[in-house]
Every structure is written in structure tokens, then in C-alpha cells.
Amino acid sequence: MIRLTAITRTFHMGDQAVHALNDINLYIGSGEYVSIMGPSGSGKSTLLNIIGLLDRPDSGSYELDNRMIIDLSETEQAQVRREKIGFVFQSFHLVPRLTAAENIELPLILSGIPQKQRQSRVEEALQAFELMQRANHRPAELSGGQRQRVAIARATVMQPSVILADEPTGNLDHQIGSEVMALLEDLHHRGTTLIVVTHDRELGARAHRQIGMRDGKILTDQSNDAV
């Protein structure tokens, strides 16, 4: 469960104040599939970063799984982020010097998971995302689709309750992008809350609920009964 109340976020660029988020009120229930759409500068990525605890709002409140989040320390927020939230980005954000298996293992290491358990969970992830034959390859040796599969495997290896995807198909062709979305949607079908930020209306239309943003505000919030 995600509840944002009266969230504001302002960035200062020289003498100019940019109101990235302006009095955002949003509730997303457990297990929902939501797309957040809007043009560049609408505030959608800023909103995703606040939900993902990568940024703090200037004012307002944020409740995640019945816990008030904003007043937590950075260390406490980092723990919540590791345990509950997985990220998938347009640019993959894989560590270049690590193999596919090592990239997937990284969140487990940071969370202090014992080595034997790490090995088992990494192998399960490699099999689930059809990456076993690429386990020892570094990102530069992988195709774009394979890199995004590694990124999704890394995002889900901690079994988070929420997946946040920021333009997850932006660097992929249409066919590979559709395959990547099918992987994310399969996670949703298993109960994971899936939130996708995109400017692609076709991609956004796949979600069960579609939120439209402009100028830091939510303008539309509608369910897609056809999905």
C-alpha cells in the first residue's frame, strides 16, 4: 500500500524555482498495476523517485505498508528500499565490471544474505529470466534485452512488494520491449505492485490504472476496464 498526501517537490535552477510536484495526493493499493504518463517535465520521474525513496519531498507525507516513511533516517529508508522496492531503469544501471550473476547477487550482498542462500537465489533468478548461459558475461557482452533481463532479475531477487519501472523499454526495439513488459507483467500477476513511468501511450495503456500528469500535478486517474 502506497499513500502520498499533499506531496510537493521544488528544484531551484539559478534564480528560478521549478515546481516538479505540486500537492500530489495518491493512493496505490497492494498488487495494483499502474502507469504514470505525461510529457517531459510533467513530474512523473520525480514522483517515482519519491515513491522509491531516491528523493525526499519538501512537504507532505508518505505511507508505505502502513509505515510513515518521510521522517525515517537515511539508513532506515535505505533498509526499506532494499527490502520492499525494486527498480528497473531505461539505462539498465548495471555495474560494468560485474558479470550478470554478480549484478543480480549485489542486492543480496548489500542486505547481508549468507553466501549459500545468495547462490541459490541467483541461480533461481538466472533460470527464471533465461540467463543461465549468460551468467558469466559482463553487461558489454549482452544485448539490450539481456541487460534489461539482468536488471529485472536484480530488481526482484530480494522479492520486493513493489517494482518501479522508469521507461523500462526506452532503449529497446518494439519486440524486445514487449518481451520485457511481459516479464514485468508476470511479476504483477504473482502479486507484485507494478508502477511504470512512461511517455509511451501504448505502453501505458497496458496498465490496469492510468495516471496522467502535467506541470507537477495529477490531471487524470482512470481504470482501464478493457485490460
Secondary structure as UniProt FT lines:
FT   STRAND          2..13
FT   TURN            14..15
FT   STRAND          16..28
FT   TURN            30..31
FT   STRAND          33..37
FT   TURN            40..41
FT   HELIX           44..51
FT   TURN            52..53
FT   STRAND          59..64
FT   TURN            65..66
FT   STRAND          67..68
FT   TURN            70..71
FT   HELIX           74..84
FT   STRAND          85..89
FT   TURN            90..91
FT   TURN            96..97
FT   HELIX           100..110
FT   TURN            111..112
FT   HELIX           115..128
FT   TURN            129..130
FT   HELIX           132..134
FT   TURN            135..136
FT   HELIX           139..141
FT   HELIX           144..156
FT   TURN            157..158
FT   STRAND          162..166
FT   TURN            168..171
FT   HELIX           174..189
FT   TURN            190..191
FT   STRAND          193..198
FT   HELIX           201..204
FT   TURN            205..206
FT   STRAND          209..214
FT   TURN            215..216
FT   STRAND          217..223
FT   TURN            225..226
//
